[in-house]
Amino acid sequence: MVHARFLALALATLGLGLIGCATPETAVDAPPEGAPMVAFTNLSDGDAVASPLNVCLESTNIAIEPSGEVVEGSGHHHVLVDLTVEEEASYAMPGVPIAKDVDPRLVHIGDGGTCTEIPLDAGEHTLTAVVADGGHVTLDPPVMAQVTITVE
């Protein structure tokens, strides 16, 4: 379902106006079998959590390595916090750079790890997991997942 949302956002950004055109029979529910995927291992939609938040990710069908060298079939994790609709659509496209150490909402896990601690203010937050290549560029196709949580 998350992939369908990102696809719709990307198409809207491109001005194709296809949001809402998909029927349940044509909606994209999941990537093809064997495609790289990322998921939150310790968070689910609607969870109530405390800050700082320990965020852990799991990737399948892709090697997670430290950032730096671009290696086919590998990448590293990022957690993007409270993106705008336009930012979501952008990162749902292949080949988009993810700025490092510029915006505190763009959390880089460049050591090849799978967990990071993120301080968040009280309230609702949407976290987007993105796997990028060694050069901090979204993959083709993008590997993403999203969860909305509430910090108490």
C-alpha positions as CSV (number, residue, x, y, z in Angstrom):
1,M,0.0,0.0,0.0
2,V,2.9,2.4,0.8
3,H,4.4,1.8,-2.7
4,A,1.0,2.7,-4.3
5,R,1.0,6.0,-2.3
6,F,4.6,6.9,-3.4
7,L,3.7,6.0,-7.0
8,A,0.6,8.2,-6.9
9,L,2.6,11.1,-5.4
10,A,5.4,10.8,-8.0
11,L,2.9,10.8,-10.8
12,A,1.1,13.8,-9.4
13,T,4.4,15.7,-9.1
14,L,5.1,14.9,-12.8
15,G,1.8,16.5,-13.6
16,L,0.2,13.3,-15.0
17,G,-2.9,13.7,-12.9
18,L,-3.3,10.0,-12.3
19,I,-4.0,10.1,-8.6
20,G,-7.3,8.3,-7.9
21,C,-7.4,6.6,-11.3
22,A,-6.2,3.2,-10.0
23,T,-8.9,0.7,-9.0
24,P,-8.4,-2.0,-6.5
25,E,-7.6,-4.4,-9.4
26,T,-4.9,-2.1,-10.8
27,A,-3.4,-0.6,-7.6
28,V,0.2,-1.5,-6.9
29,D,0.1,-3.3,-3.5
30,A,3.6,-4.7,-3.3
31,P,6.8,-4.8,-5.2
32,P,7.5,-7.9,-7.4
33,E,8.7,-11.0,-5.7
34,G,12.5,-10.8,-5.1
35,A,12.6,-7.0,-5.3
36,P,14.5,-5.1,-2.7
37,M,12.4,-4.0,0.3
38,V,12.8,-2.1,3.5
39,A,10.6,-2.3,6.6
40,F,10.5,-0.9,10.1
41,T,11.1,-3.7,12.5
42,N,10.1,-2.1,15.8
43,L,7.4,0.4,14.7
44,S,3.9,0.0,13.2
45,D,1.4,2.6,12.0
46,G,-0.4,4.2,15.0
47,D,2.2,3.3,17.6
48,A,2.5,5.6,20.6
49,V,6.2,6.0,21.5
50,A,8.5,8.0,23.7
51,S,11.4,10.3,22.6
52,P,14.2,9.7,21.8
53,L,12.9,7.0,19.5
54,N,15.0,4.0,18.6
55,V,14.2,3.3,14.9
56,C,15.3,-0.1,13.5
57,L,15.0,-1.1,9.8
58,E,15.3,-4.4,8.0
59,S,16.0,-4.8,4.3
60,T,15.5,-7.8,2.1
61,N,17.0,-8.7,-1.3
62,I,19.6,-5.9,-0.9
63,A,22.9,-5.8,1.0
64,I,23.2,-3.0,3.6
65,E,26.8,-1.6,3.6
66,P,28.5,1.6,4.8
67,S,28.0,4.6,2.5
68,G,30.8,5.7,0.2
69,E,31.3,3.3,-2.6
70,V,28.4,2.7,-5.0
71,V,28.1,-1.1,-5.3
72,E,25.4,-2.8,-7.4
73,G,22.8,-4.6,-5.2
74,S,23.7,-2.7,-2.0
75,G,22.9,0.5,-0.2
76,H,22.4,2.1,3.2
77,H,19.5,3.3,5.3
78,H,18.0,6.8,5.8
79,V,15.1,7.8,7.9
80,L,13.3,10.9,6.7
81,V,11.0,12.6,9.2
82,D,7.8,14.5,8.4
83,L,8.4,15.0,4.6
84,T,6.1,17.3,2.7
85,V,4.0,15.8,-0.1
86,E,6.4,17.2,-2.6
87,E,9.5,15.8,-0.8
88,E,7.8,12.3,-0.6
89,A,7.1,12.4,-4.3
90,S,10.7,13.4,-5.0
91,Y,12.3,10.6,-3.0
92,A,9.9,8.1,-4.6
93,M,11.8,8.7,-7.8
94,P,15.0,6.9,-8.8
95,G,18.3,8.9,-8.9
96,V,17.4,11.6,-6.3
97,P,20.2,12.6,-4.0
98,I,19.5,12.6,-0.3
99,A,21.3,15.5,1.4
100,K,23.6,14.5,4.2
101,D,24.1,16.7,7.3
102,V,22.1,19.5,5.9
103,D,18.5,18.9,7.2
104,P,18.0,17.3,10.6
105,R,14.9,15.6,9.3
106,L,17.0,13.5,6.9
107,V,18.7,11.0,9.2
108,H,21.6,9.1,7.7
109,I,22.6,5.7,8.9
110,G,25.8,5.5,6.8
111,D,27.8,3.1,8.9
112,G,25.9,0.1,7.5
113,G,23.8,-0.2,10.6
114,T,20.1,-0.8,10.9
115,C,19.1,1.2,13.9
116,T,19.4,4.8,15.0
117,E,18.0,7.0,17.8
118,I,15.9,10.0,16.7
119,P,14.7,12.7,19.1
120,L,11.2,13.9,18.2
121,D,8.8,16.5,19.7
122,A,5.5,15.3,21.0
123,G,2.8,14.8,18.4
124,E,2.2,12.8,15.2
125,H,5.2,12.1,12.9
126,T,5.6,10.2,9.7
127,L,8.8,8.4,9.2
128,T,10.0,7.3,5.7
129,A,12.7,4.7,5.4
130,V,14.7,5.0,2.2
131,V,17.6,2.8,1.0
132,A,20.1,4.8,-1.0
133,D,23.3,3.8,-2.8
134,G,26.7,4.5,-1.5
135,G,26.5,8.0,-2.9
136,H,23.2,8.9,-1.2
137,V,21.1,8.5,-4.3
138,T,17.7,6.8,-4.3
139,L,17.7,3.4,-6.0
140,D,16.0,2.4,-9.3
141,P,13.4,1.4,-8.4
142,P,13.2,3.3,-5.1
143,V,13.2,1.1,-1.9
144,M,11.0,2.8,0.7
145,A,8.6,2.2,3.6
146,Q,6.6,4.5,5.7
147,V,5.0,4.5,9.2
148,T,3.1,7.2,11.2
149,I,3.6,7.2,14.9
150,T,2.7,9.5,17.8
151,V,5.3,10.7,20.3
152,E,3.7,11.1,23.8
